[in-house]
Amino acid sequence: MTDAIQLERERGLLTLRLNRPDKKNALTRAMYSCLAEALKQADSDPEINAVLITGSSECFTAGNDIADFIQQPPSNLDSPVFDFMLNLLECRKPVIAAVAGAAVGIGTTLLLHCDLVYISRDARLRMPFVNLGLCPEFASSLILPRLLGHAKAAELLLLGEGFSGEQAAAWGIATEALGNGEAALAKAREMALRFESLPTEAVCISKQLMKAPDRELIRKVIEEEGLLFTQRLRSPEAMAALSGFINRH
């Protein structure tokens, strides 16, 4: 476990709080491992009805910690980041996200796999994979064109254009946009706690039915993207872009 992920239990709700404010909650290998293990345990714990993923009321996550990424790049699909992706994909319990401030890279794509997403209107989302010499991940190359159409998805994935929490809600990436980060977290917590009063197995089966038609395809795309992503990390384009990012920060 790592102090950068805080686990909080409140009745039947497990909250996974990203807690690395000095680095804008940027995600490391250790954090991915902790998140993956927490999701796995929540899924098998009969006392847990739902999982809430959040950062602070000012920042969700700036995405991958680039320095950590360069030092220990994921080399195969057994790496912690892919373990996290697959555990989130396969989680039977409802997963709710509360988002404010920056949600960059996987901070945006993970929302595509949550069941409910409450976001501040002024949240800033972006998927700058191509800008860093990389390619889309977490099945975003499949899900976003389906959700938004090719033209809008291309703007977000090929140009790396940013968008707001208000736009995320209008496009169906988020459930609802609220006035600020505190309101988004309060609404997410309120809705997550509602699962305590619902029949847990009925909820889990209903989620499985909703996800079933695309689950295997999404898993396949995650693996295909993952292999290309790990190859791109070793490319001259990516090494130059990532080194430039480190030098600017």
Sequence and secondary structure as in RCSB ss.txt:
>XXXX:A:sequence
MTDAIQLERERGLLTLRLNRPDKKNALTRAMYSCLAEALKQADSDPEINAVLITGSSECFTAGNDIADFIQQPPS
NLDSPVFDFMLNLLECRKPVIAAVAGAAVGIGTTLLLHCDLVYISRDARLRMPFVNLGLCPEFASSLILPRLLGH
AKAAELLLLGEGFSGEQAAAWGIATEALGNGEAALAKAREMALRFESLPTEAVCISKQLMKAPDRELIRKVIEEE
GLLFTQRLRSPEAMAALSGFINRH
>XXXX:A:secstr
  TTEEEEEETTEEEEEE  GGGTT B HHHHHHHHHHHHHHHH TT  EEEEE  SS SB  B HHHHHHS   
STTSHHHHHHHHHHH  S EEEEE SEEETHHHHGGGG SEEEEETT EEE  TGGGT    TTHHHHHHHHH H
HHHHHHHTS   EEHHHHHHTTSSSEEESSHHHHHHHHHHHHHGGGGS HHHHHHHHHHHHHHHHHHHHHHHHHH
HHHHHHHHTSHHHHHHHHHHHHH 
